[in-house]
Amino acid sequence: MVILGLILLIIGLIAGIGFLWILGVILIIAGLVLNLVPIGGTRRRYY
């Protein structure tokens, strides 16, 4: 998702399309959040 965001960001900057640039930034942020936040209870539990 981060790579797709970077691709859209670069295409948006080169072509001058603001929508692709904004979409690329959103995908980069969403990809980083999903990579950093553990989902599905992946915490280690110590008893």
PDB file of N, CA, C and O in Angstrom:
ATOM      1  N   MET A   1       0.825  -1.184   0.000  1.00  0.00           N
ATOM      2  CA  MET A   1       0.000   0.000   0.000  1.00  0.00           C
ATOM      3  C   MET A   1       0.876   1.257   0.000  1.00  0.00           C
ATOM      4  O   MET A   1       0.552   2.263  -0.631  1.00  0.00           O
ATOM      5  N   VAL A   2       1.976   1.169   0.714  1.00  0.00           N
ATOM      6  CA  VAL A   2       2.894   2.310   0.747  1.00  0.00           C
ATOM      7  C   VAL A   2       3.525   2.525  -0.627  1.00  0.00           C
ATOM      8  O   VAL A   2       3.685   3.662  -1.070  1.00  0.00           O
ATOM      9  N   ILE A   3       3.878   1.441  -1.291  1.00  0.00           N
ATOM     10  CA  ILE A   3       4.496   1.551  -2.619  1.00  0.00           C
ATOM     11  C   ILE A   3       3.495   2.119  -3.625  1.00  0.00           C
ATOM     12  O   ILE A   3       3.853   2.956  -4.454  1.00  0.00           O
ATOM     13  N   LEU A   4       2.247   1.667  -3.554  1.00  0.00           N
ATOM     14  CA  LEU A   4       1.217   2.212  -4.443  1.00  0.00           C
ATOM     15  C   LEU A   4       1.014   3.696  -4.175  1.00  0.00           C
ATOM     16  O   LEU A   4       0.829   4.477  -5.108  1.00  0.00           O
ATOM     17  N   GLY A   5       1.048   4.091  -2.904  1.00  0.00           N
ATOM     18  CA  GLY A   5       0.926   5.498  -2.558  1.00  0.00           C
ATOM     19  C   GLY A   5       2.065   6.326  -3.122  1.00  0.00           C
ATOM     20  O   GLY A   5       1.850   7.436  -3.611  1.00  0.00           O
ATOM     21  N   LEU A   6       3.287   5.787  -3.056  1.00  0.00           N
ATOM     22  CA  LEU A   6       4.434   6.501  -3.624  1.00  0.00           C
ATOM     23  C   LEU A   6       4.314   6.661  -5.132  1.00  0.00           C
ATOM     24  O   LEU A   6       4.639   7.713  -5.682  1.00  0.00           O
ATOM     25  N   ILE A   7       3.842   5.608  -5.797  1.00  0.00           N
ATOM     26  CA  ILE A   7       3.674   5.668  -7.250  1.00  0.00           C
ATOM     27  C   ILE A   7       2.650   6.730  -7.626  1.00  0.00           C
ATOM     28  O   ILE A   7       2.884   7.531  -8.532  1.00  0.00           O
ATOM     29  N   LEU A   8       1.509   6.739  -6.927  1.00  0.00           N
ATOM     30  CA  LEU A   8       0.481   7.741  -7.223  1.00  0.00           C
ATOM     31  C   LEU A   8       0.961   9.141  -6.895  1.00  0.00           C
ATOM     32  O   LEU A   8       0.627  10.096  -7.598  1.00  0.00           O
ATOM     33  N   LEU A   9       1.748   9.271  -5.824  1.00  0.00           N
ATOM     34  CA  LEU A   9       2.286  10.577  -5.448  1.00  0.00           C
ATOM     35  C   LEU A   9       3.210  11.114  -6.531  1.00  0.00           C
ATOM     36  O   LEU A   9       3.132  12.289  -6.889  1.00  0.00           O
ATOM     37  N   ILE A  10       4.087  10.260  -7.056  1.00  0.00           N
ATOM     38  CA  ILE A  10       5.012  10.677  -8.104  1.00  0.00           C
ATOM     39  C   ILE A  10       4.273  11.011  -9.394  1.00  0.00           C
ATOM     40  O   ILE A  10       4.573  12.013 -10.042  1.00  0.00           O
ATOM     41  N   ILE A  11       3.309  10.176  -9.767  1.00  0.00           N
ATOM     42  CA  ILE A  11       2.528  10.449 -10.982  1.00  0.00           C
ATOM     43  C   ILE A  11       1.750  11.749 -10.836  1.00  0.00           C
ATOM     44  O   ILE A  11       1.663  12.538 -11.777  1.00  0.00           O
ATOM     45  N   GLY A  12       1.181  11.969  -9.643  1.00  0.00           N
ATOM     46  CA  GLY A  12       0.430  13.194  -9.413  1.00  0.00           C
ATOM     47  C   GLY A  12       1.310  14.431  -9.490  1.00  0.00           C
ATOM     48  O   GLY A  12       0.881  15.467 -10.000  1.00  0.00           O
ATOM     49  N   LEU A  13       2.541  14.334  -8.988  1.00  0.00           N
ATOM     50  CA  LEU A  13       3.440  15.479  -9.043  1.00  0.00           C
ATOM     51  C   LEU A  13       3.912  15.764 -10.464  1.00  0.00           C
ATOM     52  O   LEU A  13       3.996  16.920 -10.878  1.00  0.00           O
ATOM     53  N   ILE A  14       4.222  14.696 -11.210  1.00  0.00           N
ATOM     54  CA  ILE A  14       4.719  14.878 -12.581  1.00  0.00           C
ATOM     55  C   ILE A  14       3.607  15.392 -13.498  1.00  0.00           C
ATOM     56  O   ILE A  14       3.816  16.318 -14.282  1.00  0.00           O
ATOM     57  N   ALA A  15       2.423  14.782 -13.389  1.00  0.00           N
ATOM     58  CA  ALA A  15       1.332  15.156 -14.290  1.00  0.00           C
ATOM     59  C   ALA A  15       0.591  16.406 -13.824  1.00  0.00           C
ATOM     60  O   ALA A  15      -0.176  16.993 -14.588  1.00  0.00           O
ATOM     61  N   GLY A  16       0.813  16.813 -12.583  1.00  0.00           N
ATOM     62  CA  GLY A  16       0.130  17.995 -12.079  1.00  0.00           C
ATOM     63  C   GLY A  16      -1.311  17.742 -11.697  1.00  0.00           C
ATOM     64  O   GLY A  16      -2.126  18.665 -11.685  1.00  0.00           O
ATOM     65  N   ILE A  17      -1.633  16.499 -11.384  1.00  0.00           N
ATOM     66  CA  ILE A  17      -3.002  16.134 -11.003  1.00  0.00           C
ATOM     67  C   ILE A  17      -3.073  16.105  -9.474  1.00  0.00           C
ATOM     68  O   ILE A  17      -2.468  15.245  -8.834  1.00  0.00           O
ATOM     69  N   GLY A  18      -3.807  17.041  -8.903  1.00  0.00           N
ATOM     70  CA  GLY A  18      -3.887  17.165  -7.456  1.00  0.00           C
ATOM     71  C   GLY A  18      -4.575  15.988  -6.791  1.00  0.00           C
ATOM     72  O   GLY A  18      -4.222  15.604  -5.676  1.00  0.00           O
ATOM     73  N   PHE A  19      -5.565  15.410  -7.482  1.00  0.00           N
ATOM     74  CA  PHE A  19      -6.308  14.291  -6.903  1.00  0.00           C
ATOM     75  C   PHE A  19      -5.404  13.086  -6.663  1.00  0.00           C
ATOM     76  O   PHE A  19      -5.491  12.444  -5.616  1.00  0.00           O
ATOM     77  N   LEU A  20      -4.536  12.777  -7.628  1.00  0.00           N
ATOM     78  CA  LEU A  20      -3.622  11.642  -7.463  1.00  0.00           C
ATOM     79  C   LEU A  20      -2.621  11.904  -6.358  1.00  0.00           C
ATOM     80  O   LEU A  20      -2.232  10.982  -5.640  1.00  0.00           O
ATOM     81  N   TRP A  21      -2.197  13.153  -6.213  1.00  0.00           N
ATOM     82  CA  TRP A  21      -1.239  13.510  -5.168  1.00  0.00           C
ATOM     83  C   TRP A  21      -1.861  13.299  -3.786  1.00  0.00           C
ATOM     84  O   TRP A  21      -1.231  12.731  -2.894  1.00  0.00           O
ATOM     85  N   ILE A  22      -3.113  13.764  -3.619  1.00  0.00           N
ATOM     86  CA  ILE A  22      -3.807  13.599  -2.338  1.00  0.00           C
ATOM     87  C   ILE A  22      -4.065  12.123  -2.059  1.00  0.00           C
ATOM     88  O   ILE A  22      -3.887  11.671  -0.928  1.00  0.00           O
ATOM     89  N   LEU A  23      -4.477  11.373  -3.064  1.00  0.00           N
ATOM     90  CA  LEU A  23      -4.723   9.942  -2.899  1.00  0.00           C
ATOM     91  C   LEU A  23      -3.438   9.201  -2.532  1.00  0.00           C
ATOM     92  O   LEU A  23      -3.470   8.276  -1.721  1.00  0.00           O
ATOM     93  N   GLY A  24      -2.326   9.593  -3.113  1.00  0.00           N
ATOM     94  CA  GLY A  24      -1.048   8.989  -2.787  1.00  0.00           C
ATOM     95  C   GLY A  24      -0.644   9.241  -1.344  1.00  0.00           C
ATOM     96  O   GLY A  24      -0.163   8.335  -0.664  1.00  0.00           O
ATOM     97  N   VAL A  25      -0.839  10.472  -0.871  1.00  0.00           N
ATOM     98  CA  VAL A  25      -0.512  10.792   0.522  1.00  0.00           C
ATOM     99  C   VAL A  25      -1.384   9.991   1.474  1.00  0.00           C
ATOM    100  O   VAL A  25      -0.892   9.481   2.481  1.00  0.00           O
ATOM    101  N   ILE A  26      -2.672   9.873   1.172  1.00  0.00           N
ATOM    102  CA  ILE A  26      -3.584   9.110   2.026  1.00  0.00           C
ATOM    103  C   ILE A  26      -3.175   7.644   2.075  1.00  0.00           C
ATOM    104  O   ILE A  26      -3.193   7.034   3.144  1.00  0.00           O
ATOM    105  N   LEU A  27      -2.803   7.067   0.923  1.00  0.00           N
ATOM    106  CA  LEU A  27      -2.393   5.660   0.902  1.00  0.00           C
ATOM    107  C   LEU A  27      -1.090   5.444   1.666  1.00  0.00           C
ATOM    108  O   LEU A  27      -0.934   4.419   2.329  1.00  0.00           O
ATOM    109  N   ILE A  28      -0.161   6.380   1.588  1.00  0.00           N
ATOM    110  CA  ILE A  28       1.088   6.249   2.326  1.00  0.00           C
ATOM    111  C   ILE A  28       0.820   6.271   3.825  1.00  0.00           C
ATOM    112  O   ILE A  28       1.350   5.442   4.565  1.00  0.00           O
ATOM    113  N   ILE A  29       0.001   7.213   4.273  1.00  0.00           N
ATOM    114  CA  ILE A  29      -0.313   7.307   5.699  1.00  0.00           C
ATOM    115  C   ILE A  29      -1.051   6.056   6.175  1.00  0.00           C
ATOM    116  O   ILE A  29      -0.731   5.514   7.233  1.00  0.00           O
ATOM    117  N   ALA A  30      -2.036   5.596   5.401  1.00  0.00           N
ATOM    118  CA  ALA A  30      -2.790   4.403   5.787  1.00  0.00           C
ATOM    119  C   ALA A  30      -1.887   3.173   5.826  1.00  0.00           C
ATOM    120  O   ALA A  30      -2.016   2.341   6.724  1.00  0.00           O
ATOM    121  N   GLY A  31      -0.988   3.052   4.877  1.00  0.00           N
ATOM    122  CA  GLY A  31      -0.074   1.912   4.865  1.00  0.00           C
ATOM    123  C   GLY A  31       0.866   1.913   6.051  1.00  0.00           C
ATOM    124  O   GLY A  31       1.131   0.860   6.633  1.00  0.00           O
ATOM    125  N   LEU A  32       1.378   3.087   6.422  1.00  0.00           N
ATOM    126  CA  LEU A  32       2.259   3.166   7.585  1.00  0.00           C
ATOM    127  C   LEU A  32       1.517   2.852   8.873  1.00  0.00           C
ATOM    128  O   LEU A  32       2.054   2.174   9.749  1.00  0.00           O
ATOM    129  N   VAL A  33       0.283   3.342   8.996  1.00  0.00           N
ATOM    130  CA  VAL A  33      -0.505   3.055  10.196  1.00  0.00           C
ATOM    131  C   VAL A  33      -0.788   1.568  10.300  1.00  0.00           C
ATOM    132  O   VAL A  33      -0.666   0.988  11.379  1.00  0.00           O
ATOM    133  N   LEU A  34      -1.163   0.943   9.193  1.00  0.00           N
ATOM    134  CA  LEU A  34      -1.463  -0.492   9.225  1.00  0.00           C
ATOM    135  C   LEU A  34      -0.220  -1.324   9.520  1.00  0.00           C
ATOM    136  O   LEU A  34      -0.329  -2.399  10.108  1.00  0.00           O
ATOM    137  N   ASN A  35       0.950  -0.850   9.125  1.00  0.00           N
ATOM    138  CA  ASN A  35       2.177  -1.583   9.424  1.00  0.00           C
ATOM    139  C   ASN A  35       2.617  -1.414  10.864  1.00  0.00           C
ATOM    140  O   ASN A  35       3.235  -2.316  11.428  1.00  0.00           O
ATOM    141  N   LEU A  36       2.313  -0.279  11.469  1.00  0.00           N
ATOM    142  CA  LEU A  36       2.795  -0.011  12.817  1.00  0.00           C
ATOM    143  C   LEU A  36       1.836  -0.456  13.910  1.00  0.00           C
ATOM    144  O   LEU A  36       2.271  -0.726  15.030  1.00  0.00           O
ATOM    145  N   VAL A  37       0.537  -0.540  13.614  1.00  0.00           N
ATOM    146  CA  VAL A  37      -0.448  -0.899  14.623  1.00  0.00           C
ATOM    147  C   VAL A  37      -0.734  -2.399  14.533  1.00  0.00           C
ATOM    148  O   VAL A  37      -1.124  -2.897  13.477  1.00  0.00           O
ATOM    149  N   PRO A  38      -0.542  -3.117  15.641  1.00  0.00           N
ATOM    150  CA  PRO A  38      -0.859  -4.555  15.608  1.00  0.00           C
ATOM    151  C   PRO A  38      -2.368  -4.779  15.545  1.00  0.00           C
ATOM    152  O   PRO A  38      -3.130  -4.187  16.309  1.00  0.00           O
ATOM    153  N   ILE A  39      -2.782  -5.642  14.625  1.00  0.00           N
ATOM    154  CA  ILE A  39      -4.205  -5.924  14.422  1.00  0.00           C
ATOM    155  C   ILE A  39      -4.473  -7.398  14.734  1.00  0.00           C
ATOM    156  O   ILE A  39      -3.693  -8.270  14.352  1.00  0.00           O
ATOM    157  N   GLY A  40      -5.561  -7.664  15.417  1.00  0.00           N
ATOM    158  CA  GLY A  40      -5.955  -9.043  15.674  1.00  0.00           C
ATOM    159  C   GLY A  40      -5.356  -9.623  16.929  1.00  0.00           C
ATOM    160  O   GLY A  40      -5.237 -10.842  17.044  1.00  0.00           O
ATOM    161  N   GLY A  41      -4.980  -8.797  17.863  1.00  0.00           N
ATOM    162  CA  GLY A  41      -4.486  -9.303  19.135  1.00  0.00           C
ATOM    163  C   GLY A  41      -3.131  -9.973  19.030  1.00  0.00           C
ATOM    164  O   GLY A  41      -2.942 -11.072  19.552  1.00  0.00           O
ATOM    165  N   THR A  42      -2.199  -9.337  18.373  1.00  0.00           N
ATOM    166  CA  THR A  42      -0.863  -9.934  18.211  1.00  0.00           C
ATOM    167  C   THR A  42       0.052  -9.595  19.371  1.00  0.00           C
ATOM    168  O   THR A  42       1.263  -9.802  19.288  1.00  0.00           O
ATOM    169  N   ARG A  43      -0.524  -9.064  20.478  1.00  0.00           N
ATOM    170  CA  ARG A  43       0.312  -8.755  21.642  1.00  0.00           C
ATOM    171  C   ARG A  43       0.801 -10.032  22.281  1.00  0.00           C
ATOM    172  O   ARG A  43       0.120 -11.057  22.262  1.00  0.00           O
ATOM    173  N   ARG A  44       1.980  -9.958  22.841  1.00  0.00           N
ATOM    174  CA  ARG A  44       2.481 -11.112  23.591  1.00  0.00           C
ATOM    175  C   ARG A  44       1.922 -11.044  24.990  1.00  0.00           C
ATOM    176  O   ARG A  44       1.959  -9.997  25.636  1.00  0.00           O
ATOM    177  N   ARG A  45       1.415 -12.141  25.447  1.00  0.00           N
ATOM    178  CA  ARG A  45       0.829 -12.178  26.781  1.00  0.00           C
ATOM    179  C   ARG A  45       1.724 -12.993  27.695  1.00  0.00           C
ATOM    180  O   ARG A  45       2.092 -14.126  27.385  1.00  0.00           O
ATOM    181  N   TYR A  46       2.061 -12.406  28.805  1.00  0.00           N
ATOM    182  CA  TYR A  46       2.885 -13.089  29.788  1.00  0.00           C
ATOM    183  C   TYR A  46       2.027 -13.435  30.984  1.00  0.00           C
ATOM    184  O   TYR A  46       1.364 -12.570  31.558  1.00  0.00           O
ATOM    185  N   TYR A  47       2.040 -14.714  31.361  1.00  0.00           N
ATOM    186  CA  TYR A  47       1.245 -15.161  32.508  1.00  0.00           C
ATOM    187  C   TYR A  47       2.160 -15.477  33.663  1.00  0.00           C
ATOM    188  O   TYR A  47       1.692 -15.872  34.731  1.00  0.00           O
TER     189      TYR A  47
END
